[in-house]
Amino acid sequence: MLRGSSLEIVDDHGRVRASIKIHPGDPNFKMPDGKIGYPETAMFRLIDPKGRPEVKLGASVDGGELGLIGETDSTHLLLKAEGPDSSLKLTNKDGRQQLIKP
């Protein structure tokens, strides 16, 4: 059994390539969508050799989220189940977005 508050997997050069960490909540943080605050979240990240997280998987009391990041931060897919809602948001490098909701 391995127990701890975080785990990091490093490559042969000592760079973190995967991590699991509990992030504390912050009731005052302003989210990009204008929402205020976020809960404590368990986050799993897979990181490329340049240090960019390419895969993020998070879980909190509000629900779960999977993010896949492309060549640039602006290219991404976000699959979310939060509270009573679920959605899939696709964003291309040029900023075009498509939001799919049931």
C-alpha positions as CSV (number, residue, x, y, z in Angstrom):
1,M,0.0,0.0,0.0
2,L,1.2,3.5,-0.9
3,R,-0.3,6.4,1.0
4,G,0.3,10.1,0.7
5,S,-1.1,13.4,-0.3
6,S,0.5,13.5,-3.8
7,L,2.4,11.2,-6.2
8,E,4.8,12.2,-9.0
9,I,6.2,9.9,-11.6
10,V,9.4,11.3,-13.2
11,D,11.3,10.3,-16.4
12,D,15.0,9.5,-16.8
13,H,15.8,13.3,-16.7
14,G,13.9,14.0,-13.5
15,R,11.0,15.7,-15.2
16,V,7.5,15.1,-13.8
17,R,5.5,13.2,-16.4
18,A,2.5,12.1,-14.3
19,S,1.0,13.3,-11.0
20,I,-1.8,12.7,-8.7
21,K,-2.5,15.5,-6.2
22,I,-5.3,16.8,-4.0
23,H,-5.8,20.5,-4.7
24,P,-7.5,22.5,-1.8
25,G,-10.7,24.3,-2.5
26,D,-10.8,28.1,-2.8
27,P,-14.2,29.8,-2.1
28,N,-12.9,33.2,-3.5
29,F,-11.3,32.1,-6.8
30,K,-13.0,33.5,-9.9
31,M,-13.4,31.0,-12.7
32,P,-13.1,32.0,-16.4
33,D,-16.9,31.5,-16.7
34,G,-17.5,34.0,-13.9
35,K,-18.4,31.4,-11.3
36,I,-16.8,32.1,-7.9
37,G,-15.1,29.4,-5.9
38,Y,-14.2,25.7,-6.4
39,P,-14.2,22.7,-4.2
40,E,-11.3,20.5,-3.1
41,T,-10.3,18.4,-6.2
42,A,-8.3,15.2,-6.8
43,M,-6.4,15.7,-10.0
44,F,-4.5,13.2,-12.2
45,R,-2.2,14.7,-14.9
46,L,-0.2,13.2,-17.7
47,I,2.5,15.6,-18.8
48,D,4.5,15.8,-22.0
49,P,8.4,16.0,-22.1
50,K,8.1,19.8,-22.3
51,G,6.2,20.0,-19.0
52,R,2.7,20.7,-20.5
53,P,-0.2,18.7,-19.0
54,E,-1.8,17.0,-22.0
55,V,-4.4,14.9,-20.0
56,K,-6.2,16.0,-16.9
57,L,-8.7,14.0,-15.0
58,G,-10.4,15.6,-11.9
59,A,-12.9,14.7,-9.3
60,S,-14.7,16.8,-6.7
61,V,-18.0,16.9,-4.8
62,D,-19.4,18.8,-7.9
63,G,-18.5,16.0,-10.3
64,G,-15.8,14.9,-12.7
65,E,-13.9,16.4,-15.6
66,L,-11.6,15.1,-18.4
67,G,-9.5,17.5,-20.3
68,L,-7.4,16.6,-23.4
69,I,-5.0,19.3,-24.6
70,G,-3.7,19.5,-28.1
71,E,-0.5,20.9,-29.6
72,T,-1.3,24.3,-28.0
73,D,-3.3,25.2,-24.9
74,S,-6.0,26.7,-27.1
75,T,-6.7,23.2,-28.7
76,H,-8.6,21.1,-26.3
77,L,-11.5,18.9,-25.5
78,L,-13.3,19.1,-22.1
79,L,-15.8,16.4,-21.0
80,K,-17.6,17.5,-17.9
81,A,-20.3,16.1,-15.6
82,E,-20.9,18.8,-13.0
83,G,-23.9,18.9,-10.7
84,P,-27.0,18.1,-12.7
85,D,-25.3,19.0,-16.0
86,S,-23.0,17.3,-18.5
87,S,-21.2,18.7,-21.6
88,L,-18.6,18.2,-24.2
89,K,-16.7,21.3,-25.3
90,L,-14.4,21.1,-28.3
91,T,-12.0,24.0,-29.1
92,N,-9.7,24.3,-32.1
93,K,-6.4,26.2,-32.4
94,D,-8.2,29.1,-34.1
95,G,-10.6,29.5,-31.2
96,R,-13.6,27.9,-32.8
97,Q,-15.7,26.1,-30.3
98,Q,-18.5,23.6,-30.3
99,L,-20.4,22.9,-27.1
100,I,-22.5,19.7,-26.9
101,K,-25.1,19.3,-24.2
102,P,-27.9,16.7,-23.8
